Amino acid sequence: MTHEDGTTPLNHLVKVLRLGDPSEYRGHTYISGESLYFPTGRVYGGQVIAQSLIAASKTVSPSRLPHSVHGYFIAAGDIRQDLLFDVETLRDGRSFSARRVNVTQSEGPILTTIASFQEQGQSGVEFSDTMPQDVPAPETLTSAKELMEPYADKSPFAKFYAKKSPFDIRHVTPTIMLGADKDSAAHDSGKQLVWM
C-alpha cells in the first residue's frame, strides 16, 4: 500500500522522523515536524516522544548517545497540524548532556520531554528483561495486517492496520485488537508478547 504521494508507509515514517532543519533563537533550537496518520485524529504518543528525542539529539555531539528520556503528556495533539519542537540546552558536561524539549501546536503545549545523552565508550550498569522462553518465531504468527484485512471496510482502526501501518506486528498472545479474550484475561500474566 502506498500513500497519495506514492511513498510506502515505511518511507513516510522515515520522513516524519527526520524532522525539519534546526534554527536557533535566544539559546533555543526550534525544529518543525509532522505527524503520521492515526485513526483517532490524535498524535500517537510514541511518535512524538521519538521525534522529541531526535530533535534533542540534533543539538548534542554525535559522540553522545541517548541515555534516558522522560515524557510528560500535557494535551492531545492534532495530526492535521505541524509540531514545533523547542529544544533547550540544560547542561553539557564532560560525560552527559541534558535537554528539555517542549512540543507545541496552535492550541499550546502537548508534550514536555527531558532527555540525557552520554559520551560513548563509558561503562555503567546495564539491565534488561530476559527473553521469554518458548516464544514462537515471528514467521509462524499471523500479522496484524492479515488479521485486520477482513474488517478494513468496517473500522478505521482495522483499515489503518491492514493498509497504512508502517509496522509488521505479530501477536504471540491473543491480540486485544479483536476484542477481549476471556481465557487470556483469566490467566493474565500482566504482559503482552508482540513481535514487531
C-alpha positions in Angstrom: 0.0 0.0 0.0 1.3 3.5 -0.9 0.2 7.0 0.1 -1.3 9.5 -2.3 2.2 10.9 -2.9 3.5 7.4 -3.9 5.5 6.7 -0.8 5.2 3.5 1.2 4.1 3.6 4.9 7.7 2.8 6.0 9.2 5.6 3.8 6.7 8.1 5.2 7.6 7.0 8.7 11.3 7.7 8.0 10.4 11.1 6.6 8.3 12.0 9.6 11.2 11.0 12.0 13.8 13.1 10.1 12.2 16.4 11.2 12.9 19.8 9.7 16.1 21.8 9.7 17.0 23.3 13.1 17.0 27.1 13.7 18.4 28.8 16.7 16.9 31.8 18.6 17.8 33.1 22.1 19.5 29.9 23.2 16.8 27.6 22.0 16.8 25.4 18.9 13.5 25.1 17.0 12.6 22.2 14.7 9.4 21.5 13.0 7.8 18.2 12.3 4.7 16.5 11.0 2.6 13.6 12.3 1.8 10.1 11.0 -1.9 9.3 10.3 -3.7 7.7 13.2 -7.4 6.8 13.1 -8.2 8.8 16.3 -7.0 12.0 14.7 -4.7 12.5 17.6 -0.9 12.4 17.5 0.4 9.0 18.5 2.4 9.3 21.8 5.2 7.1 20.8 5.8 9.0 17.6 6.0 12.4 19.4 8.4 11.1 22.1 10.6 9.6 19.4 10.6 12.9 17.5 11.5 14.8 20.7 14.5 12.5 21.3 15.6 13.0 17.7 15.1 16.8 18.0 17.2 16.8 21.2 19.9 14.7 19.5 20.3 17.3 16.8 21.7 19.6 19.5 24.4 17.3 21.0 27.7 16.0 19.8 27.3 12.9 17.5 29.6 11.0 20.0 26.8 11.2 22.7 24.1 8.6 22.5 20.7 8.7 24.2 20.9 7.7 27.8 17.4 8.4 29.2 14.1 10.0 28.1 11.1 11.0 30.2 8.0 12.3 28.6 5.1 14.2 30.2 1.9 14.3 28.0 0.0 17.6 28.5 -2.7 17.5 25.9 -3.7 15.5 22.8 -2.1 16.6 19.6 -3.9 17.0 16.3 -2.4 15.0 13.4 -3.5 17.7 10.9 -1.2 20.4 12.5 2.6 20.5 12.3 4.5 20.1 15.5 7.1 22.6 16.9 10.0 21.2 18.9 11.6 23.8 21.2 14.9 22.2 22.4 16.5 23.9 25.4 20.1 23.1 26.4 20.1 22.4 30.1 23.7 21.2 30.5 26.7 19.9 28.6 29.1 18.2 31.0 32.2 16.1 30.4 30.1 12.9 30.1 26.5 13.8 29.8 24.3 16.4 28.0 20.7 17.2 29.1 18.0 18.7 27.0 14.4 19.8 27.6 12.0 19.6 24.6 8.7 21.3 24.6 6.4 20.3 21.8 3.6 22.7 20.8 0.8 23.1 18.3 -1.6 26.1 17.8 -3.5 25.3 21.0 -0.4 25.2 23.1 1.9 22.5 24.6 1.2 18.8 24.0 4.4 17.2 25.5 7.4 18.1 27.5 10.4 15.7 27.4 13.7 15.6 29.4 16.4 13.7 27.6 20.0 12.9 28.5 22.9 11.8 26.3 26.1 10.0 27.3 29.5 10.1 25.7 30.2 6.7 24.0 32.7 4.3 25.5 31.8 4.7 29.2 30.9 1.7 31.2 27.9 1.6 33.5 25.0 -0.5 34.8 23.2 -2.4 32.1 19.9 -4.2 32.6 17.0 -5.7 30.6 14.3 -8.2 30.9 15.3 -11.7 29.9 13.9 -13.1 26.6 10.9 -15.3 27.4 11.4 -19.0 26.7 9.4 -21.0 24.1 8.2 -18.0 22.2 7.1 -18.9 18.6 9.1 -17.4 15.7 7.5 -14.3 14.2 7.2 -16.0 10.8 4.9 -18.6 12.3 2.4 -16.0 13.5 -0.4 -14.1 11.7 0.4 -10.4 11.1 -1.9 -7.6 12.3 -2.3 -6.7 8.6 -3.7 -10.2 7.8 -5.9 -10.2 11.0 -7.4 -6.7 10.2 -7.9 -7.2 6.4 -11.4 -8.7 6.7 -12.5 -5.7 8.9 -10.9 -2.9 6.9 -14.1 -1.7 5.4 -15.9 -1.7 8.7 -13.4 0.1 11.0 -10.9 2.9 10.6 -8.6 1.1 13.1 -8.8 -2.1 11.1 -8.2 -0.2 7.9 -5.1 1.5 9.4 -3.5 -1.8 10.5 -4.5 -3.5 7.2 -3.4 -0.8 4.8 -1.5 2.1 6.4 0.6 1.0 9.3 4.4 1.0 8.6 4.9 -1.8 11.2 4.6 -5.5 10.8 3.0 -6.5 14.2 2.6 -10.2 15.2 1.0 -11.0 18.5 2.2 -14.1 20.4 -0.6 -13.8 23.0 -4.2 -13.2 21.7 -4.4 -9.6 20.4 -6.7 -7.1 22.1 -7.4 -5.6 18.7 -10.1 -8.2 18.0 -11.7 -7.7 21.4 -11.3 -9.1 24.9 -10.3 -12.7 25.2 -11.9 -14.1 28.4 -9.5 -17.0 28.7 -6.5 -14.8 28.3 -7.9 -12.3 30.8 -8.5 -15.1 33.4 -4.8 -16.2 33.0 -3.4 -12.7 32.5 0.3 -12.5 33.2 0.3 -8.7 33.0 2.4 -8.9 29.8 1.5 -8.9 26.1 4.0 -10.6 23.8 4.4 -9.0 20.4 6.9 -9.2 17.6 7.4 -6.0 15.6 
